[in-house]
Amino acid sequence: MKTCLRTLVAALGFTALTVSAQTKWDMPTPYPAANFHTENITQFAADVDKATAGKLKITVHSGGSLYKAPEIKRALQGGQAQIGEIIFSGYANENPLFGTDNVPFLATSYAEAKKLAAAQRPAMDALLAKQGLKILFSVPWPPQGIYSAKPINAGADLKGVKWRAYSPQTSRIAELVGAQPVTIQAAELSQALATGAVAAFISSSATGYDSKVWEQVKYFYDIQAWLPKNAVLVSQKAFDALDKPTQDALLKVAADAEARGWKTSEEKTKFWVEQLGKNGMTVAAPSAALKADLKKVGDTMIGEWQKTAGAEGQAILDAYRK
């Protein structure tokens, strides 16, 4: 009897030790479960579980279900969540460095975006470290294009149009072309289009596909304005609480997720654009007049960003342009 009792106590003690050794993190993300960023993150969470032998469990809360997009970074800083996904450019009002990859026509291809990401990373690491956050990985959206309910042949065609804005830069574009910026997050885009809250916006082919925008708008102009990045951030405090083997495993899985995300984004861009056309949208390159008008907008905004980003911004541009 005593032997059985000791065995039971030992077993219960081992179970308690196993449970206490397991760390559970909540991960808010802003995009739907079927979005390629979220699919990549879901794979990342599964890989973390496997790589740490169950010591670190990450629960992904997609579609803004735990925290809305603008709330996620604050939730990480406040300790309400340990890990989460943001879009850098959404925080450009906080610091212009967050808007580096949202400057129109600065980096317009995957090769250029990768070079800009490398130039931007040291400054972003330092900036976020001061806020108690650490970048695990980042993945770009496809090149941005203009969606519209009506044809756009020149910048003047956007005057007075209700324009969806999701960042300071997209709001600034609206101002420069005379459109009316309306702040709408990705999760509410379909409803905003259906109700007429917005009639035009700039976004990726992936967003258009996810939101089935062909049900409300019929034109997509492939202007390839920039490739904004989403980043998966972790609370430095939560990261530091992990043991060294778990930290190393997390960083390795994160590096794999970044490589996979870049590859998926680039490979699927053609598919997403094709799907817009197959679902009845007119997919076109910008006219010469629209291209010229947008170049003026880009030149203005590059100059403005350079001025507000100061010496750090100039160092990023210098490294990018080498």
C-alpha positions as CSV (number, residue, x, y, z in Angstrom):
1,M,0.0,0.0,0.0
2,K,2.8,2.4,1.0
3,T,4.7,1.6,-2.3
4,C,1.5,2.3,-4.3
5,L,1.0,5.6,-2.4
6,R,4.5,6.7,-3.1
7,T,4.2,5.8,-6.7
8,L,0.9,7.8,-7.0
9,V,2.4,10.8,-5.2
10,A,5.5,10.7,-7.5
11,A,3.3,10.5,-10.6
12,L,1.2,13.4,-9.4
13,G,4.3,15.4,-8.6
14,F,5.7,14.6,-12.1
15,T,2.4,15.7,-13.7
16,A,2.4,19.0,-11.7
17,L,6.0,19.6,-12.7
18,T,5.2,19.0,-16.4
19,V,2.2,21.3,-16.3
20,S,4.1,24.1,-14.4
21,A,7.0,23.8,-16.9
22,Q,4.7,24.5,-19.9
23,T,4.3,28.1,-21.0
24,K,1.2,29.3,-22.7
25,W,1.1,32.4,-24.8
26,D,-1.9,34.2,-26.5
27,M,-1.2,35.6,-29.9
28,P,-3.6,38.2,-31.3
29,T,-3.5,38.7,-35.1
30,P,-5.5,41.2,-37.2
31,Y,-6.3,39.1,-40.3
32,P,-8.6,36.2,-41.2
33,A,-7.6,32.6,-40.6
34,A,-7.4,32.0,-44.4
35,N,-5.1,35.0,-45.0
36,F,-1.6,33.9,-46.0
37,H,0.0,35.8,-43.0
38,T,-2.3,34.0,-40.6
39,E,-1.7,30.6,-42.2
40,N,2.0,31.2,-41.9
41,I,1.6,32.1,-38.2
42,T,-0.6,29.1,-37.5
43,Q,2.2,26.9,-39.0
44,F,4.7,28.9,-36.9
45,A,2.8,28.1,-33.7
46,A,2.5,24.4,-34.5
47,D,6.3,24.3,-35.3
48,V,7.1,26.0,-31.9
49,D,5.0,23.4,-30.1
50,K,6.9,20.6,-31.9
51,A,10.4,22.2,-31.6
52,T,10.0,22.8,-27.8
53,A,8.4,19.4,-27.2
54,G,5.2,21.1,-25.9
55,K,7.1,23.5,-23.5
56,L,5.8,26.6,-25.3
57,K,2.2,26.6,-26.5
58,I,1.0,29.6,-28.7
59,T,-2.7,30.0,-29.2
60,V,-3.4,32.1,-32.3
61,H,-6.5,34.4,-32.1
62,S,-7.1,35.5,-35.8
63,G,-9.2,38.2,-37.3
64,G,-8.9,40.7,-34.5
65,S,-10.9,38.4,-32.3
66,L,-8.8,39.0,-29.2
67,Y,-7.6,42.6,-29.9
68,K,-8.3,44.8,-32.9
69,A,-5.3,45.7,-35.1
70,P,-4.5,49.1,-33.5
71,E,-4.7,47.5,-30.0
72,I,-2.2,44.6,-30.5
73,K,1.1,46.4,-29.9
74,R,-0.3,48.1,-26.8
75,A,-1.5,44.7,-25.5
76,L,2.0,43.4,-25.8
77,Q,3.6,46.3,-24.1
78,G,1.1,46.1,-21.3
79,G,1.5,42.4,-20.8
80,Q,-2.1,41.4,-21.8
81,A,-0.6,39.3,-24.6
82,Q,2.9,37.8,-24.9
83,I,3.2,37.7,-28.7
84,G,1.3,39.3,-31.6
85,E,1.3,40.5,-35.2
86,I,1.2,44.1,-36.4
87,I,1.6,45.9,-39.6
88,F,4.6,48.3,-39.1
89,S,3.1,51.2,-41.1
90,G,0.1,51.4,-38.7
91,Y,2.4,53.0,-36.2
92,A,4.0,55.6,-38.4
93,N,2.4,58.4,-36.4
94,E,4.2,57.1,-33.3
95,N,7.6,57.1,-35.1
96,P,8.3,57.6,-38.8
97,L,10.6,54.6,-38.8
98,F,7.6,52.4,-38.6
99,G,6.5,53.8,-42.0
100,T,9.8,53.1,-43.8
101,D,8.3,50.4,-46.0
102,N,5.1,52.4,-46.7
103,V,6.9,55.3,-48.5
104,P,5.4,55.2,-52.0
105,F,7.6,54.1,-54.8
106,L,10.7,53.7,-52.6
107,A,10.9,49.9,-52.9
108,T,8.5,48.4,-55.4
109,S,9.7,44.8,-56.0
110,Y,10.5,41.9,-53.7
111,A,14.2,42.3,-54.3
112,E,14.0,46.0,-53.3
113,A,11.7,45.2,-50.4
114,K,14.2,42.7,-49.0
115,K,17.1,45.2,-49.3
116,L,15.0,47.8,-47.6
117,A,14.0,45.4,-44.8
118,A,17.7,44.7,-44.2
119,A,18.5,48.4,-44.1
120,Q,15.6,49.1,-41.8
121,R,16.0,46.2,-39.3
122,P,18.8,47.6,-37.0
123,A,16.9,50.8,-36.4
124,M,13.6,48.9,-35.8
125,D,15.3,46.5,-33.4
126,A,16.6,49.4,-31.4
127,L,13.3,51.3,-31.4
128,L,11.3,48.3,-30.3
129,A,13.8,47.3,-27.7
130,K,13.2,50.6,-25.9
131,Q,9.5,49.7,-25.8
132,G,10.1,46.2,-24.3
133,L,9.5,44.4,-27.6
134,K,11.4,42.1,-29.9
135,I,10.9,41.3,-33.6
136,L,10.7,37.6,-34.2
137,F,10.1,37.8,-37.9
138,S,8.5,39.9,-40.6
139,V,6.8,39.1,-43.9
140,P,5.8,41.5,-46.7
141,W,2.4,41.9,-48.4
142,P,2.4,41.8,-52.2
143,P,2.9,45.1,-54.1
144,Q,0.1,47.6,-53.4
145,G,-2.4,48.6,-56.0
146,I,-5.5,50.8,-56.2
147,Y,-9.0,49.4,-56.0
148,S,-11.9,51.6,-57.2
149,A,-15.6,51.4,-57.8
150,K,-15.1,53.6,-60.9
151,P,-12.4,53.9,-63.5
152,I,-9.3,56.0,-62.6
153,N,-7.4,57.6,-65.5
154,A,-5.6,60.3,-63.6
155,G,-5.1,61.5,-60.0
156,A,-8.0,64.0,-60.5
157,D,-10.4,61.1,-60.7
158,L,-9.8,60.5,-57.0
159,K,-10.9,63.9,-55.9
160,G,-13.6,63.8,-53.3
161,V,-13.7,59.9,-53.3
162,K,-14.0,58.2,-50.0
163,W,-10.6,56.5,-49.6
164,R,-9.9,53.7,-47.1
165,A,-6.9,54.5,-44.9
166,Y,-5.1,52.1,-42.6
167,S,-2.0,54.0,-41.9
168,P,-0.7,57.6,-41.8
169,Q,0.8,57.2,-45.3
170,T,-2.4,56.0,-46.9
171,S,-4.2,59.0,-45.3
172,R,-1.5,61.3,-46.7
173,I,-1.9,59.9,-50.2
174,A,-5.6,60.7,-50.0
175,E,-4.9,64.2,-48.9
176,L,-2.4,64.7,-51.8
177,V,-4.9,63.5,-54.5
178,G,-7.9,65.3,-52.9
179,A,-9.7,62.1,-51.7
180,Q,-11.4,61.8,-48.3
181,P,-9.5,59.4,-46.0
182,V,-11.6,57.1,-43.9
183,T,-9.9,54.8,-41.3
184,I,-11.0,51.2,-41.9
185,Q,-9.2,48.1,-40.7
186,A,-8.9,45.0,-42.8
187,A,-11.4,43.0,-40.8
188,E,-14.1,45.7,-41.6
189,L,-13.2,46.3,-45.2
190,S,-15.9,44.2,-46.9
191,Q,-18.7,45.8,-44.8
192,A,-17.3,49.3,-45.5
193,L,-17.3,48.7,-49.2
194,A,-20.8,47.2,-49.1
195,T,-22.2,50.2,-47.2
196,G,-20.4,52.8,-49.3
197,A,-18.3,54.0,-46.4
198,V,-15.3,53.7,-48.9
199,A,-15.2,53.6,-52.7
200,A,-11.5,53.3,-53.3
201,F,-8.4,52.2,-51.5
202,I,-4.8,51.1,-51.9
203,S,-3.9,47.6,-50.8
204,S,-2.5,44.3,-52.0
205,S,-4.0,41.7,-54.3
206,A,-4.0,39.4,-51.3
207,T,-6.3,41.7,-49.3
208,G,-8.6,42.1,-52.3
209,Y,-8.8,38.3,-52.7
210,D,-9.4,37.7,-49.0
211,S,-12.2,40.4,-48.9
212,K,-13.8,39.3,-52.2
213,V,-13.7,43.0,-53.2
214,W,-15.1,42.1,-56.7
215,E,-18.5,42.0,-55.0
216,Q,-18.3,45.8,-54.5
217,V,-15.6,47.3,-56.7
218,K,-14.6,46.5,-60.3
219,Y,-11.2,48.1,-61.0
220,F,-7.7,47.2,-59.8
221,Y,-4.7,49.2,-60.9
222,D,-1.4,47.4,-60.4
223,I,0.7,50.5,-59.5
224,Q,3.1,48.5,-57.3
225,A,3.5,51.4,-54.9
226,W,5.3,49.6,-52.0
227,L,5.4,46.2,-50.1
228,P,4.5,46.9,-46.5
229,K,5.5,44.3,-43.9
230,N,3.7,42.6,-41.1
231,A,5.9,41.8,-38.0
232,V,5.5,39.2,-35.3
233,L,6.6,40.8,-32.1
234,V,7.2,39.2,-28.7
235,S,7.3,40.9,-25.3
236,Q,10.9,41.0,-24.2
237,K,9.9,40.1,-20.7
238,A,8.0,37.0,-21.9
239,F,10.9,36.0,-24.1
240,D,13.4,36.4,-21.2
241,A,11.3,34.2,-19.0
242,L,11.9,31.3,-21.3
243,D,14.8,28.9,-20.8
244,K,17.7,29.1,-23.2
245,P,16.8,26.0,-25.2
246,T,13.3,27.3,-25.7
247,Q,14.5,30.7,-26.7
248,D,16.8,29.1,-29.3
249,A,14.1,26.9,-30.7
250,L,11.7,29.9,-30.9
251,L,14.2,31.9,-32.9
252,K,15.0,29.1,-35.2
253,V,11.3,28.5,-36.0
254,A,10.8,32.2,-36.4
255,A,13.6,32.4,-39.0
256,D,12.0,29.5,-40.9
257,A,8.6,31.3,-40.8
258,E,10.1,34.5,-42.2
259,A,11.7,32.6,-45.1
260,R,8.5,30.7,-45.8
261,G,6.4,33.9,-45.6
262,W,8.5,35.8,-48.1
263,K,8.5,32.9,-50.5
264,T,4.7,32.5,-50.2
265,S,4.0,36.2,-50.6
266,E,6.0,36.4,-53.8
267,E,4.9,33.1,-55.3
268,K,1.2,33.7,-54.8
269,T,1.1,37.3,-56.0
270,K,0.4,36.3,-59.6
271,F,-2.4,34.0,-58.4
272,W,-4.1,36.7,-56.4
273,V,-4.0,39.2,-59.2
274,E,-5.3,36.5,-61.6
275,Q,-8.2,35.8,-59.2
276,L,-9.3,39.4,-59.2
277,G,-9.6,39.2,-63.0
278,K,-11.3,35.8,-63.0
279,N,-13.9,37.2,-60.7
280,G,-14.9,40.0,-63.0
281,M,-12.6,42.8,-62.1
282,T,-10.8,45.0,-64.6
283,V,-7.1,44.5,-63.8
284,A,-4.9,47.1,-65.5
285,A,-1.6,48.9,-65.3
286,P,-1.9,52.6,-64.5
287,S,-2.3,55.1,-67.4
288,A,0.6,57.4,-68.2
289,A,-1.3,60.3,-66.6
290,L,-2.0,58.4,-63.4
291,K,1.5,57.1,-63.2
292,A,2.8,60.7,-63.5
293,D,0.4,62.0,-60.9
294,L,1.4,59.2,-58.5
295,K,5.1,59.8,-59.1
296,K,4.5,63.4,-57.8
297,V,2.8,62.0,-54.8
298,G,5.7,59.6,-54.2
299,D,8.4,62.3,-54.6
300,T,6.5,64.5,-52.1
301,M,6.1,61.7,-49.6
302,I,9.7,60.5,-49.8
303,G,10.9,64.0,-49.1
304,E,8.5,64.4,-46.2
305,W,9.5,61.0,-44.7
306,Q,13.2,61.9,-45.0
307,K,12.6,65.1,-43.1
308,T,10.6,63.6,-40.3
309,A,12.7,60.5,-39.9
310,G,15.9,62.6,-39.4
311,A,19.4,61.1,-39.2
312,E,18.1,57.6,-38.6
313,G,15.9,57.7,-41.7
314,Q,18.8,59.1,-43.7
315,A,21.0,56.2,-42.5
316,I,18.4,53.7,-43.6
317,L,18.1,55.3,-47.1
318,D,21.9,55.4,-47.4
319,A,22.2,51.7,-46.5
320,Y,19.3,50.9,-48.9
321,R,20.7,52.9,-51.8
322,K,24.3,51.5,-51.6
